[in-house]
Amino acid sequence: MVQSDFDGTISLEDVTDSLLQRFGQPGWQALEDAWERGEIGSRACMQGQIALLDMSVGELQAHLATIAIDPHFPAFVQEARRLGMPVQVVSDGLDHVIRTVLELNGLGDLPVIANRLVQTGPRSWALESPYASDRCARASGNCKCERLAEQQAVHGRVLYVGDSTSDYCVSGKADFVLAKYKLIDYCQSHGIAHAPFCTFDEATVLMAQVVQREPQRAAA
């Protein structure tokens, strides 16, 4: 089966970052800097940042309507399903954000596992992390390594698609990786089986090649 990151992989920008840049109150960048220095985990970082969002539901929805995804991603999903491979979106981002953007692009049926965005007032928000794990090496809100292991137990092999730092840890455990942006160099430097891509039309061709090389395992 296929697991894919969302922000910067399916979407053309990090949607959470775009929300913070537009609606975030002062302090969210300091949290980002602390996370990048390794002083806090991504879960603690996002909890603090989401609490700093000042936006109404209407403003949120209007912003999400402006978010673009890779135009070739729907065809990628269609081809994966034709090959008998279900697709699951696994993200350390926000569930409502991801589902809304996917629905606007005709992909509302895709399963999404991510942090939960909860409205706490007319213009206030909080983050819940039902998929967090005390064993998560990155202290993420959603432990992608555990989500990968769950699907490997069911499907045998998982093709992982990602782009950046939230995908580093899980890439070392995936059966094969389709990598873009920062994840390419990470896979290269750590000897992780992968293929680089820029857009999902390239990823679609690469996915088919992976399946053709190991048809019995891929169908397991």
NORNORBEL-V88731 format. One record per run of one state. SS is the DSSP state (A for helix, B for strand, O for the rest). FROM is the first residue (numbers start at 1). LEN is the number of residues. Records with the same first field share a line. If there is no record, write none. Layout:
SS: FROM-LEN / FROM-LEN
This chain:
O: 1-1 / 5-6 / 12-3 / 25-3 / 37-5 / 51-2 / 54-3 / 65-4 / 70-3 / 83-4 / 105-6 / 122-2 / 129-15 / 156-3 / 163-2 / 172-4 / 180-2 / 190-4 / 197-3 / 214-1 / 219-2
B: 2-3 / 11-1 / 24-1 / 53-1 / 69-1 / 87-8 / 111-11 / 124-5 / 159-4 / 176-4 / 194-3
A: 15-9 / 28-9 / 42-9 / 57-8 / 73-10 / 95-10 / 144-12 / 165-7 / 182-8 / 200-14 / 215-4
